[in-house]
Amino acid sequence: MENTQVNRVEEQVRSAFPEGAVERVQVLTYGDDPGVEPGETAIRVFVSRAGRPEGLEADKEIIKEFEEASRAVLRRLGDELPFIGWIDFRPDTQEKPARSAGPCGTGPFFRFRGRAGRTMPPDELSEQLTPVMTRLGAADLATVDTLIAAGIANSRAEILRWAVGRIREHPAYAQLQDRVHEISELKAQF
């Protein structure tokens, strides 16, 4: 994303909230944060502490109040910035490690999923999907992201569904299923 686009998005986010409510805005693209997928843009907003004390309880209260006060603004931002996958909101801090924290960072935050984060391919709309979280090492994540860049799928979740589907198509999988069924029957006899 070009600097002029980044500056425009930052200004649009800042102007959506009352003056002084937001300390800083980071526009994130693939490679800036492990939570940002290839082709995705995300935003991290640091909420002003406005003279509040430091600490976990104060941070939780700041985020709770900000989230409650911002519901209408978030819907509008989602419409105005349809290419944004997600927006994280967290209290601003002066501590250097926390200022550069990743998606889970340190302390409380809330994540708003933009339109880009809610889209699903048409074949998934009719299916009942179960969310599954996985952690990937650097090499596996690079493999998944390469498959996305090559156009095999549009997201990390879609790549993992695709990979599991390929396993199901393998002839040995049917044999494995039969063996598991036999083991289950033997267990039931005990």
C-alpha positions in Angstrom: 0.0 0.0 0.0 1.4 3.4 -1.0 2.1 6.1 1.6 -0.7 8.3 0.3 -3.2 5.5 0.7 -1.9 4.7 4.2 -2.2 8.3 5.2 -5.7 8.5 3.8 -6.8 5.4 5.7 -5.2 6.7 8.9 -6.9 10.1 8.5 -10.2 8.4 7.8 -10.0 6.3 10.9 -8.9 9.2 13.1 -11.7 11.4 11.8 -14.4 8.7 12.5 -13.8 9.1 16.3 -14.0 12.2 18.6 -10.9 14.4 18.7 -8.3 13.0 21.1 -9.9 9.5 21.3 -7.2 8.0 19.1 -3.5 8.4 19.8 -2.2 6.6 16.7 -3.2 4.4 13.9 -1.1 1.7 12.1 -2.1 0.4 8.7 -0.9 -3.2 8.4 -0.3 -5.3 5.3 1.0 -8.8 4.8 4.5 -9.0 6.4 3.8 -6.3 9.0 2.1 -8.6 11.4 1.6 -12.4 11.4 -2.1 -12.0 11.7 -2.4 -10.2 8.4 -2.9 -12.7 5.5 -1.5 -12.2 1.9 -3.6 -9.6 0.1 -5.2 -8.4 3.3 -5.0 -5.0 5.0 -5.6 -4.5 8.7 -5.6 -1.6 11.1 -4.4 -1.3 14.6 -5.8 1.7 16.6 -4.3 2.9 19.8 -6.9 4.4 22.1 -6.0 7.4 24.2 -5.5 6.8 27.9 -6.7 10.4 28.6 -5.0 10.7 31.9 -6.1 7.2 33.1 -3.8 5.1 35.2 -1.7 2.4 33.7 -2.6 -1.2 34.5 -4.6 -4.2 33.3 -7.9 -3.2 35.0 -7.7 0.3 33.7 -6.9 -1.1 30.2 -9.9 -3.4 30.3 -12.2 -0.5 31.3 -10.8 1.7 28.5 -11.4 -0.9 25.9 -14.9 -1.8 27.2 -16.0 1.9 27.2 -14.4 2.5 23.8 -16.1 -0.5 22.2 -19.5 0.4 23.7 -19.3 4.0 22.5 -18.0 3.1 19.0 -20.5 0.5 17.7 -22.2 2.8 15.1 -18.8 4.2 14.1 -17.4 0.7 13.5 -20.3 -0.2 11.2 -19.8 2.9 9.2 -16.0 2.3 9.0 -16.7 -1.3 7.8 -18.8 0.2 5.0 -16.3 2.9 4.1 -13.3 0.6 4.2 -14.5 -2.6 2.6 -11.0 -3.8 1.9 -10.0 -3.9 5.6 -9.9 -7.4 7.1 -9.9 -6.3 10.7 -9.3 -3.4 13.1 -7.8 -3.9 16.5 -8.3 -1.4 19.3 -6.0 -1.3 22.3 -5.0 1.2 24.9 -2.0 3.3 24.0 1.1 2.7 26.1 4.5 4.3 26.4 6.2 1.0 27.0 8.3 0.2 23.9 7.6 -3.6 23.8 3.8 -3.1 24.1 3.9 -0.3 21.4 5.1 -2.8 18.8 3.1 -5.7 20.1 1.6 -8.2 17.6 -2.0 -9.2 17.2 -2.4 -10.4 20.7 0.1 -8.0 22.1 0.1 -7.3 25.8 -3.1 -6.4 27.5 -6.7 -6.3 26.5 -7.9 -5.4 23.0 -11.0 -5.9 20.8 -11.0 -6.8 17.1 -13.6 -5.6 14.7 -13.9 -7.7 11.5 -14.4 -5.6 8.5 -16.2 -6.7 5.4 -13.1 -8.3 4.0 -12.8 -10.4 7.2 -16.5 -11.6 6.9 -16.6 -12.7 3.3 -17.0 -16.4 2.5 -16.9 -18.2 -0.8 -20.4 -19.2 -2.0 -19.7 -23.0 -1.5 -19.2 -22.3 2.2 -22.4 -20.3 2.7 -24.5 -23.4 2.7 -22.1 -25.5 4.8 -22.0 -25.7 8.6 -18.4 -24.9 9.4 -16.6 -25.4 12.7 -13.9 -23.0 13.6 -10.5 -24.6 14.4 -7.5 -22.8 15.6 -4.0 -24.0 14.7 -0.5 -22.7 15.2 1.9 -22.9 12.4 5.7 -22.6 12.4 7.5 -20.2 10.1 8.1 -22.8 7.4 4.5 -24.1 7.4 3.1 -20.5 7.4 5.4 -19.6 4.5 4.1 -22.6 2.6 0.4 -21.6 3.3 1.1 -18.0 2.2 2.9 -19.2 -1.0 -0.2 -21.2 -1.9 -2.4 -18.1 -1.3 0.0 -16.0 -3.4 -0.2 -18.7 -6.2 -4.0 -18.4 -6.2 -4.8 -21.9 -4.8 -7.1 -20.2 -2.2 -7.9 -16.8 -0.8 -7.1 -17.2 2.9 -5.2 -19.3 5.3 -8.4 -21.0 6.5 -9.4 -21.9 2.9 -5.9 -23.4 2.3 -6.2 -25.6 5.4 -9.7 -26.8 4.3 -8.3 -27.4 0.8 -5.4 -29.5 2.3 -7.8 -31.6 4.4 -10.0 -32.2 1.4 -7.0 -33.5 -0.6 -6.3 -36.0 2.2 -9.9 -37.2 2.1 -9.5 -37.9 -1.6 -6.5 -40.2 -1.1 -7.4 -43.9 -1.3 -5.5 -44.7 1.8 -7.8 -42.4 3.8 -10.8 -44.7 3.1 -8.8 -47.7 4.5 -7.8 -45.6 7.5 -11.4 -44.8 8.1 -12.3 -48.5 8.0 -9.6 -49.3 10.5 -10.8 -46.6 12.9 -14.3 -48.0 12.6 -13.1 -51.5 13.5 -11.1 -50.2 16.5 -14.2 -48.3 17.7 -16.2 -51.6 17.5 -13.6 -53.5 19.4 -13.5 -50.8 22.1 -17.3 -51.0 22.4 -17.0 -54.7 23.2 -14.9 -54.1 26.3 
